[in-house]
Amino acid sequence: MAVEIARGGPPERTAFARFVPISTRWNDNDVYGHLNNVVYYSLFDTAVNALLVEAGLLDPATSPIVGLVVETNCRYFASLGFPDPTEVGVAVEHLGRTSVRYHLGVVWAGAPAAAAAGRFTHVYVDRETNRPFPIPEGHRELMEALKVPAPPA
């Protein structure tokens, strides 16, 4: 069910199940006048957690079970910068017992394809013990809804 990022270009909007609008900020730009590469990872993190908070599944301060980032990557196709209006596309690429891998894309608002795309893996853990924990059912339901069917071959 994996949705692969084509080596030749950026994923299109259809590769994502939901979009989270996120405003860029003045300090996101680097000295070259575009978003610094680390900002894309922050946008990924913000989009995933915003969906969990919006669904009532995450309270960052008190939730006993939390997803910790264990792996990320990002490919860049075009430069974004402040004050570009952006959206982050979110899809679940793989759902395991204790982990989930998201496919994410940062796009200009309404654009047909991502300016940057990557992956973000959460492993769910018990906050107190920091040991892996099965993904709670409510989270799993949201993640199932974020899967995107693979395009026809």
Secondary structure, DSSP 8 states (H G I E B T S, - for coil): ------TTS--BGGG-SEEEEEE--GGGB-TTSSB-HHHHHHHHHHHHHHHHHHTT---TTT-SEEEEEEEEEEEE-S---TT-EEEEEEEEEEE-SSEEEEEEEEEETT-SB-SEEEEEEEEEEETTT--B----HHHHHHHHHTB------
